[in-house]
Amino acid sequence: MTIEQHLSCRARPGHEVATGTLLRRLAQVTRRAPGCLGCHLQAPSEATGAWRLTGLWISPEALWAASERPSPWLDELLREHCMTLRASTATLSRDARPAA
């Protein structure tokens, strides 16, 4: 019996590009996970503003196994994303300073 997994999220204002990049990479690595039959990312619509990630797994057990397995690639992906957010926040803070 196959099982679908759904993730829906919205980007914080100003972080739409970084969020899209993170979710595209997450979809790519999920497709390579044992037991994953496919993973599709749907860009946000104007109406909802929410990204939608849908994964299809060969069984509930395969989904649970993938979520319980240590994931160095996920750690690296989230670390890179946090660094991107930190860099963009620093740039925004610098740009927001009044001119001298």
C-alpha positions as CSV (number, residue, x, y, z in Angstrom):
1,M,0.0,0.0,0.0
2,T,1.5,3.4,-1.0
3,I,1.2,6.5,1.1
4,E,1.4,10.2,0.3
5,Q,3.1,12.7,2.5
6,H,2.2,16.4,2.2
7,L,4.0,19.5,3.4
8,S,2.7,23.0,3.0
9,C,4.6,26.1,4.0
10,R,4.8,29.9,3.4
11,A,7.9,31.9,3.2
12,R,8.5,34.9,5.4
13,P,8.3,38.1,3.5
14,G,11.6,38.7,1.7
15,H,12.7,35.1,1.9
16,E,10.7,33.7,-0.9
17,V,13.7,32.8,-3.1
18,A,15.6,31.2,-0.3
19,T,12.6,29.1,0.7
20,G,12.0,28.0,-2.9
21,T,15.6,27.0,-3.2
22,L,15.5,25.0,0.1
23,L,12.3,23.2,-0.9
24,R,13.6,22.4,-4.4
25,R,16.7,20.8,-2.9
26,L,14.6,19.0,-0.3
27,A,12.5,17.5,-3.1
28,Q,15.7,16.4,-4.9
29,V,17.1,14.6,-1.9
30,T,13.8,13.1,-1.0
31,R,13.5,11.5,-4.4
32,R,16.8,9.6,-3.7
33,A,15.6,8.2,-0.4
34,P,15.0,4.5,-0.2
35,G,11.3,3.7,-0.7
36,C,10.4,7.1,-2.3
37,L,8.5,6.7,-5.5
38,G,8.4,10.4,-6.3
39,C,8.4,13.9,-4.9
40,H,6.7,16.9,-6.5
41,L,7.1,20.6,-5.5
42,Q,4.3,23.0,-6.4
43,A,5.2,26.7,-6.4
44,P,2.9,29.0,-4.4
45,S,-0.2,30.3,-5.9
46,E,-1.2,33.9,-5.6
47,A,-4.3,32.9,-3.7
48,T,-2.6,30.9,-0.9
49,G,1.1,31.9,-1.1
50,A,1.9,28.4,0.1
51,W,4.4,26.0,-1.3
52,R,3.2,22.4,-1.5
53,L,5.6,19.4,-1.4
54,T,4.1,16.0,-2.0
55,G,6.0,12.7,-1.6
56,L,4.8,9.2,-2.6
57,W,6.2,6.3,-0.7
58,I,6.0,2.5,-1.3
59,S,4.6,2.0,2.2
60,P,4.0,3.7,5.5
61,E,7.0,1.8,6.8
62,A,9.3,3.2,4.2
63,L,8.2,6.8,5.1
64,W,8.8,6.1,8.8
65,A,12.2,4.6,8.1
66,A,13.2,7.6,6.0
67,S,12.2,10.0,8.7
68,E,14.0,8.0,11.4
69,R,17.2,7.6,9.6
70,P,20.0,10.1,10.4
71,S,20.3,12.5,7.5
72,P,23.6,14.2,7.0
73,W,22.3,15.7,3.7
74,L,19.3,17.2,5.5
75,D,21.6,18.7,8.2
76,E,23.8,20.2,5.5
77,L,20.8,21.5,3.6
78,L,19.3,23.2,6.6
79,R,22.7,24.6,7.7
80,E,23.2,26.2,4.2
81,H,19.7,27.6,4.3
82,C,20.3,29.2,7.7
83,M,23.5,30.7,6.5
84,T,21.7,32.1,3.4
85,L,19.0,33.6,5.7
86,R,21.6,35.0,8.1
87,A,23.5,36.7,5.1
88,S,20.3,38.1,3.6
89,T,19.2,39.4,7.1
90,A,22.6,41.1,7.5
91,T,22.3,42.7,4.1
92,L,18.8,43.9,4.9
93,S,20.0,45.4,8.2
94,R,22.9,47.2,6.5
95,D,20.5,48.6,3.8
96,A,18.1,49.8,6.4
97,R,20.6,52.0,8.2
98,P,20.1,55.7,7.6
99,A,22.7,57.3,5.3
100,A,25.3,59.4,7.2
